[in-house]
Amino acid sequence: MSEQHQAVISERPVLVLHTEPADCLKVLQSRFPGQEFEVATHGEMLPGVLAATDPEIVFSISGPAFPRDSLRAVFEHPTVKWVQLGGSGYDHLPDWDRDKVQVTHCAGVLAQSLAETITGAMLAINGHFLSYRTLQTMGDWRPMPFRPLAGKTLLVVGFGAIGQRLAHNAKALGMKVLATRNTPAEHPLADEVHGPARETLLSLLPRADVVSLHLRFDATTKRAFDAEAFAAMKRGAIFINTARGKVVDQPALTEALYGGRLMGAYLDVFDKEPLPENDPLWGAPNTLITPHTADNVVGFTARYADFFVGNISRYIAGEPLDNLIA
């Protein structure tokens, strides 16, 4: 057995937050069989579990069962020093004292899978597959010509791990790639990389045949993609959002789809989730909707656990943690 397998992470139990923790626990217990792990499967359990275990480290793959107010107890508990998040988003967290608690996330772990989903949706919308599926149910044989994605332009708004993987796929399809990011610099997967200024975005939108959002949600990005942005888009462009619903002005998006401004859209995230049954987006033309599941690959919790294991090794060695939120 390797030294890493023999290591004990902490004298205190490591607390795992997840509604279905079996897969990630299997990974963690196989790597650290001498370590005690405790589990909370919903937010109401947290006060009692925290008081009973006094964890130093928390591994949180949280969701609707762990609302923001319940997670506050984790960050305020006096023994907690490090929280490793599953997933890349952290807008669901309460404010915390960064001098007291280190927080890391799993950005990049599922980037390839998410880019695969987006690429498939882009091809389906551009190739009229959604319309063909509807015609199929009616037995209607109606050929529709499509314009190849080769030679078209993709605008990636937020050129991080996911955006770069998507750019790789787009390049393989023969597309030109424009990108925006907070720290612009030349990149081999993009023809142009620009800064995040709004005026820059508005100048790029008329050039793009496909626009894909990959922005974090915070005060600066709330409703960043609004009616003005949709009006700036090329008529007949495709819009994709797998980032956060609140980055988009949803009524403006709805109007752009029903008004014919856009050819179609792929939407995985929404202002309110689940998307209400009476929301007009359900019936929007040439629009593919998935229930916040674009990166819901088989065994995703085990992949997060593998990343956590790597960070545990750094934690034990006193080295800087990967994906630390500053």
N, C-alpha and C positions, 0 to 999 in steps of 0.2 A: 504494500500500500504506500502511495506517495506521501511526501511530507504534507502536501496540500490537503490530501484526504484525511490526514490525522489532525489537522489544525482545528482548534476550537475558536470560533469567531469572537465570542464574548462569554464571560461568566454568567451574564444575564441571558434569558431566553431572547431569541430573535422573533419579533412579532410580524406575522404575515397577514395582510388585509386583502381578502378576496372572497368572493361568493362561492367559487369552486376551486379550492386551493390544491387539489390532489396532484395535478401535473407539475406545478412549480415546486411543491414540497418533495416530490420524488427526486427532482434534480438536486435540490439543496441538501436533502438528507443523504443522498448517495455521495455527495462531495464532502460533507461535513457530518459524518455519522455520530460524532461525539457531541454535537451541538444540540441544545434543546430549542425547539421551535414551538411557538404558540400561534393560534389562529383566531382571527375575528372575521366572521362572514357577513356582518352588517354593522352599521354604525352604532346601534343601540348597545352592542356588546363592549364598545371601547372603554368606557369608564371603568367597568369591572375588570376587564382583562389588563388594562394598564396598571390599575392599582395592585393586581395580584402578581404581576410579572416584572414591573419596573424595567422595561426593555431599554437597551442602549441603541439598538438598531431596529428600524421598521422597514419592511418591504411592502409597498402599497400598490396593488393592482386594483384600484378602487373604481367604482362606478356608481350608478344610481342608489345602491344600497348604502353608500357612504357619502351623504351630503356634506357640504362645506362645514356646516356647524358641528357635525360629529367629528370631523378631522381636526378641528381646532384643539380638541382634547389631546391629540397626539403631539402637536407642536408645543403645547403648553406643559406637557408632562416633564417634570424636572430631570428625569434620567435619560430622555431621548436626545441623542447626539447626531444621528444620521438617519435620513429617510430616503430610501431608494424608490423611485416611482417606476411602475410599469407604464409604457407609453411615453410619448414625448411632450404631451400637453401638461401644463401646470396651472392653467387659469381657474381650475376647480378648487385650488387650495386657498385656505385663509392666509392672511398676512402672518409672517413668522419672523422671529429674531434670527437673522442670518449669522450673527456672531455666536449664537447658541446652538443652532441646528444646521447641519449641512444637508442640502437636498440635491439629489442627482436624478436624472431621468434617462430614458432609453431611446433617445433620438437616434435614428439611423438603423435601429435593430430590424424594423419591418419596412424600411424604405423601399427595398427592391420589390417586395410583394405589393405595396401600395402603388408603386409606379406601374406595375403590371396591370392592376385593376384599372387605373386611369387610362392606360394605353388601350386596353380592350374597350372601354367605354367610348373613347375618342373614335376608334375605328367603327364601332357599332353605330354611333350617331352619324358620322360622316358617310357611312355606307348605306344609310337608310334601313338598317336592320330592324329598328324599332317599328318603323312603318310596315316593313315586310311581315313582321310578326303579327301585326294587327290584320293585315290583308290575308294572312294565312288562315286566321280564325274564320274568315268569311269566304274562303275558297276563291279569292280574287287574284287572278294572274295579271299583275300590272308592273312591268319593268320600269325602273327609275334609274336614269344615269346618275353617276356620282363623279365628283372631281377628286382625283387622288390626293392624298395627304403629301406625297412627294412634291416638293417645291412650295408648299405652304409654310406659314410662319406660326410658330408656337411662342407665346409669351408666358414665361414662368414668373409669377409674382411671389417672390420669396424663394431664393435660390439656395436652399439648404440641402440636406441629404436626400430628401424625397424629390425635390425639384431637379437635382442633378441626375438622379436615376431616371427620371422621366425624360430629361434632355437627352440622355444616352439612347433611350428607346426612340425618341423623335428623330435623332440624327440617323439611326439605322433605317428609319422610314423615308429618309431624304428630306426632312424638314429643316428649315432655318430656325434657330433658337435665339430669342431675346430673353433677357432675364433682369430682374431687379433684386437687390439685396442691400442690407444695411451698410456693408463694407464692400463696395464694388471693386472688382479687380478682374483682369483677364482670366478666362477659364477655358480649357480645351473643349468643353462640351457646349459652350455658348458662342454664338457669333458676336454678340454684344452683351455686356453686363453694365447695368446702370444703377444709380443710387435709388433710394426709396421715396424721394420727394414726390409729392402729389402731381406737380406740374409735369414731372418726368413721366409718371404713369400715364397721365392723360395724353401725352404726346406719343406714347408707344402703342396705346390701344388701337388707333386707327390702322396700324400696320399689321395687326395680329389676326390670323384666321382662327386660332384657338387660344383661349386664355385660361390658365390653370392657376388657382389660388393656393398658396402654401404659407400663409401668414399666421403667426401666433395671434391669439386674441388678447388684447389689453386696451388700455384707454386710448392709445394712439391708433389702433386699427379698428375700433368699433365703428361699424357701418362705413368703413373706408371705401367699400365698393358700393356706390350709391347711384342715384338716377343720372348724375352727371357722368359718372364712369361708364354706365351702360350706353348713354347717348354718344359717348366718344368711341365706342367699339365699332368695328367694321360691320356693316349690315351683312347678315348671314354668317357671322362668326359663331363658334361653339364656346360655351362657358362651362367651366368645371370648378366645383368647390368641394374639396375633401379636407379642408382645414378646420374652420369653425363657422357655424351658422351666423353668429353675431358679427362676423367680419363683413357681411353682406346686408344691404337694405333689402329685405325679402319682398316687400311690396313693389319696389322698383324692379327687381328681378322678374317678378310675376308679370309686370307690365311689359317688360322687354320681350318675354317669351310669347305672350298672347298678342302683343302688338306687331310681331313679325320682325323685330329688330334682330333677334338671334335665330340661327338655324335650329338650335337645340341646346340642351344642357345635360350634364351629369352632376347630380347633387347627392351627396352622402351625409351632409350636415345641415342643420336648420336652426332657425331662431328659437323654436320651441321643439323639443323632442320628447316623446314621439311626435312626428308631424300630425297635427289634428286631421281627423277623417274628412272634414269639410274644407280643408285648405285647397285653394285653387291650383296649387302646384301639382297636385296629384294628376290633374287632367291637362297639364300644360303640353303643348305640341312638341313632339320629338324630344321628350325629356325622360331621362332614366333616373329613377330614384332608388337608393338603397338605404337601409336603416342604420346609418353610422357604422358600417361594417366593411369599409373598403380595404382594411388591413386585417380582417378577422380570419387569419389563416389558421389551419389546423395546428394545434400545439403552440400557439403564440405565447401562452404563459410560460412554457418551458424555455422559449427563446429569451424572454425577459429574465428568467431565472439564470440562464447562462451568462447574460450580461452582468447580472448582480454578482455572480460568483467571481467574475473578473475584477469587479470593484472591491469585493471582499478581500481578495488577495492584496490589492493596493492598500486597503484600510489596515489590514494586519501588519503590512510592511511599513506603514506610516507614509505612504506615497500619496501624491495628489489623486483625487478620484476623477474618473472620466465623467463627462457631461455634468459637471458641477454648475448649479445655477448660482450666478454671482449675486 
